[in-house]
Amino acid sequence: MKYVVTAGHGGGDPGAVAQGVREADLMVELRDIVASKLRDVVDPTTKAPLHTVLTDGGWRQNLPLAYALTLVPGSTCAVELHTNAFTNPAARGVECVSLPRDRLMAQRIAQAIARVLETPVRGDKGWIDQSKTARGRLGFVRAGGIVVETFFISNPEELAKYQARKWPVASAIVEAMLA
């Protein structure tokens, strides 16, 4: 199986910045943890890796989106990790934006993250149809991937909870991708 895990906001784009924390930095770290956990899945008999895992850069590196888009074709599952942000610091929740064909996977990922972070799922059980989002047409989604809005970086409580639980969040994402 081929899995793609990217961090969004590649190159020099920091993404959302709140409370002195950059979205790109948080999501590169999460990408690296998720990719490592996927690579650790091995055949119990031979101990050979069961999956090919591609990322949009090496450890702590985040290449531009144009590169990430080249990884998606032919993948079993491709996720691009993000955080949401809003002017209201009480905004909270998790959602995944995808094409309708990836709705069930998107819902599975969003619900898994929501359980760990004890936050609500947004949209249709965690899924947002790309055609119905204010974000417009997302290149990663058009390529066949899922954009994961992990939590609201602008919500101090969600940010603190995420930082305390990033490893369980990564495990939840991996379990959902492999289900």
FENTA-V922621 format. One record per residue. N is the residue number from 1. RES is the residue in one small letter. SS is DSSP state (H for helix, E for strand, L for the rest). Layout:
BEGIN
N|RES|SS ; N|RES|SS
END
This chain:
BEGIN
1|m|L ; 2|k|E ; 3|y|E ; 4|v|E ; 5|v|E ; 6|t|E ; 7|a|L ; 8|g|L ; 9|h|L ; 10|g|L ; 11|g|L ; 12|g|L ; 13|d|L ; 14|p|L ; 15|g|L ; 16|a|L ; 17|v|E ; 18|a|E ; 19|q|L ; 20|g|L ; 21|v|E ; 22|r|E ; 23|e|H ; 24|a|H ; 25|d|H ; 26|l|H ; 27|m|H ; 28|v|H ; 29|e|H ; 30|l|H ; 31|r|H ; 32|d|H ; 33|i|H ; 34|v|H ; 35|a|H ; 36|s|H ; 37|k|H ; 38|l|H ; 39|r|H ; 40|d|L ; 41|v|L ; 42|v|E ; 43|d|L ; 44|p|L ; 45|t|L ; 46|t|L ; 47|k|L ; 48|a|L ; 49|p|E ; 50|l|L ; 51|h|L ; 52|t|E ; 53|v|E ; 54|l|E ; 55|t|E ; 56|d|L ; 57|g|L ; 58|g|L ; 59|w|L ; 60|r|L ; 61|q|L ; 62|n|L ; 63|l|L ; 64|p|L ; 65|l|H ; 66|a|H ; 67|y|H ; 68|a|H ; 69|l|H ; 70|t|H ; 71|l|H ; 72|v|H ; 73|p|L ; 74|g|L ; 75|s|L ; 76|t|L ; 77|c|E ; 78|a|E ; 79|v|E ; 80|e|E ; 81|l|E ; 82|h|E ; 83|t|E ; 84|n|E ; 85|a|L ; 86|f|L ; 87|t|L ; 88|n|L ; 89|p|L ; 90|a|L ; 91|a|L ; 92|r|L ; 93|g|L ; 94|v|E ; 95|e|E ; 96|c|E ; 97|v|E ; 98|s|E ; 99|l|L ; 100|p|H ; 101|r|H ; 102|d|H ; 103|r|H ; 104|l|H ; 105|m|H ; 106|a|H ; 107|q|H ; 108|r|H ; 109|i|H ; 110|a|H ; 111|q|H ; 112|a|H ; 113|i|H ; 114|a|H ; 115|r|H ; 116|v|H ; 117|l|H ; 118|e|L ; 119|t|L ; 120|p|L ; 121|v|E ; 122|r|L ; 123|g|L ; 124|d|E ; 125|k|L ; 126|g|L ; 127|w|E ; 128|i|E ; 129|d|E ; 130|q|H ; 131|s|H ; 132|k|H ; 133|t|L ; 134|a|L ; 135|r|L ; 136|g|L ; 137|r|L ; 138|l|L ; 139|g|H ; 140|f|H ; 141|v|H ; 142|r|H ; 143|a|L ; 144|g|L ; 145|g|L ; 146|i|E ; 147|v|E ; 148|v|E ; 149|e|E ; 150|t|E ; 151|f|E ; 152|f|E ; 153|i|L ; 154|s|L ; 155|n|L ; 156|p|H ; 157|e|H ; 158|e|H ; 159|l|H ; 160|a|H ; 161|k|H ; 162|y|H ; 163|q|H ; 164|a|H ; 165|r|H ; 166|k|H ; 167|w|H ; 168|p|H ; 169|v|H ; 170|a|H ; 171|s|H ; 172|a|H ; 173|i|H ; 174|v|H ; 175|e|H ; 176|a|H ; 177|m|H ; 178|l|H ; 179|a|L
END
